[in-house]
Amino acid sequence: MQREGIDKENVQPEDILCDFCESAAWAAGEPCVEGHQGSIICGDCLKLAYEQLILLESDEQSSQKCRMCLEDRDEPSWSSKIDPSATVCFRCMKQAAAVLQKSKLWDWVKPTSD
C-alpha cells in the first residue's frame, strides 16, 4: 500500500507500506517481500501469518483475494487484524518465508514451535 499524500509522480521506497500492518516501510531497513501491484508484507506480519498457518495449523480461509498474488485460492489464508481485507494465502506466505530465510540481507528465521 502507499502512504497517504505521496507524490504519485515520484514514489519513493519509504512511501510503500506493509499491506498488513500499514506501518512498516519498504525502505526502513525491515525485511519485506513484494507481491503484485506494489503490495508488500513485512517480516513481522509474515511471522504472524506463518505462526497461524503452519505452527497452529489453521485452516481458516478468507473470501478476500490474496494481496500478494491477487488470486482467490482455495486454501488457508491469514488476514490482518488492522485491515481484514488484507489477506495472504498459504502459498504466498510460504514463498515469502522462503525468500526472507534465503536472503543474505536479513537475519530472518522462520518461527518454530518450541
Steps between C-alpha positions, in 0.01 A plus 500: 500500500610858454535760772226767486586825325796375299613654172371240252753628246791442740424195717789419733567167678405657835156579350419128468356346818424144605147415386435310821621726785497825299809625681817318395653687206683334212807716560510490881757222516240238589468172312220524243384295202326656201188359342301614198413864431729637771364299790747400771501292815750585774690241700289556813171442318651204317598352838141536625362339183756219519423429865127480434512302176790263566556472872136520607387311189213739442265415217327840510421629154410844384256615238749774406754475220859457612672840502827344390392292197157660434341155472205335669654179632322204657746463788560639848581870524591763759329837531633814665333608824539864388341447158312171465492544122882469503540125457801284412444148368689195624706472180614864507578480871723196442672663201560825691640308799739313269614827340579663834667191641734473198579871481848606607362849574279393790551296813145361477428154630173315455315465830519157658290328762703471818 
